[in-house]
Amino acid sequence: MSSAVVAAIVGGLSSFPTQRYLLERKAQVDYEFMARKRLNEAIGPLRMHLLFSARDVVGRVRWHAGTRWNMNPSQHFARSFIYRLLRPLAVAQLIERQMSVADFSVDPGAIALLRFNRTAERMLSGDDVVLDHPGADWSTQSQHLFRDNLRVAAAGLIVEDDEAAVVMDYSRFQREVPDPAADDSLADLARIFGRCEDNLTENPLFWLRVVGYAYACTRLISDQGVSLGFEDISLPAEEMLGAVDDEIVSSRASDYVASFDRILGQGL
């Protein structure tokens, strides 16, 4: 057999795995392209809504301490605060619903949106954030909401609009929920607000959770929003924790901020 024939046979045999690899790679690229397209169609607008909602949380929490407010949940300030706290969680629930129609694994940014929801729930309901504070009350919803109840409260903001699920805007919330304390899904959260006379710092462990939640919102904006034109907002978390009349929280402010970072570093 001539060397030319041998070379042709060897070349054909060696090219078969290469061609197979290229075909498989093309199929994978085509799948990922279409998957990203479907994912963007499914969660693109929700991503923006989540960022705007997170920004509103930070804005409200950042300037809350040190000022006297009307904490009656039937009045505008407390009612709008309750709405702002729950809105990102409601948007995040809508994002999670898209897992049945879109492949989140093709976009790390989309996975980060799912992680935000999990992180927010840990801040507002979990035990990691309070460390070993001896005053933590786990038997009642006086310093936190039970996680399932937090989800129910957030889901109460989701309504059907033109056959699509959306988060109601504040004007509708104001009309439909004039007094959150009279709404079964919001009553426990409303009572936490109503027990405070001037601001949430009077409830040190709930304030700790709210600051942690706002801290997670700033991280979301920094990671996902700055490239879209959002301001990179700083949050003086240690200073805000020092505003409470609780020696453990105020003296361990840096430890609590470190716990925020640990929670942010946890997976799904």
C-alpha positions, 0 to 999 in steps of 0.5 A: 500500500502506498504512503499516500493511501495510508496517509488518506486512511489515517487522516480520515480516521483522525478527522472523524472524532474531530468532526464529531466534537465540532458537531457536538460543540455546535449543538451545545452553542446553539442550545445555549444561545436559544436558552439565553434568549428564552431566559432573557425573555422570561426574566429580563424585565423582572431583573430590572424590577428587582434592581429598582426594588432593591434600590428602594429598600436601601433608600428607605433603610439607609435614612431610617435610624435616628429620626422619628417616624409614624410607625402606625402600619395603617399610616403612609410611612409604615405601610410604604415601608412594609411594601418596600421590604416585601416587593423585592421578595415578591419579584424574586418569587416571580423570577423563581417561577420562570425556572419551569420555562427557562434554563438558568444554568446558562447565565451566572447572573440569573443564578445570582438572582435566585441566590438573592432571594435565598439570601434575603430570606436568610437575613429576615428569617434565619438564625445565622444573622443573629449569631448567638444573641441571648435575646433571640426569640424563636417562638414568636414573630416579634423579631422576625417572620417565620420563613414560610410566612415571609414567603406568603406575605411577599406573595400577597403582592403578586396579582394577575394583570392581563393574564400575567403575574405581576407585583402590584404597584404601591398605589394599588397596594394602598387601595387594597391594603389600607391597613396591613394589620388587618390583612392575614398575610401581613398582620405579623409584620405589621405588628412588628412595626406597630410595636415601635414608637418612633423607628425600627431601631427600638426592636434591635434584632429586627433592625439587625435583620433589616440592615442585613437585608439592605446590605444584600440589596446593595450587593445585588445592585453593585454586582448586577445594576452598576453596569446597567447605570444604577448608582453603586450605593454604600451602606454604613452597616456598622454605624447603623447597627450601633444606633440600637439600644442593645449592647450586644448588637452595638458592640459586635457590629463588625461581627454582624457585618461579617455574618452578612458577608458569610450569608452572601457567600452561601449557595442556593 
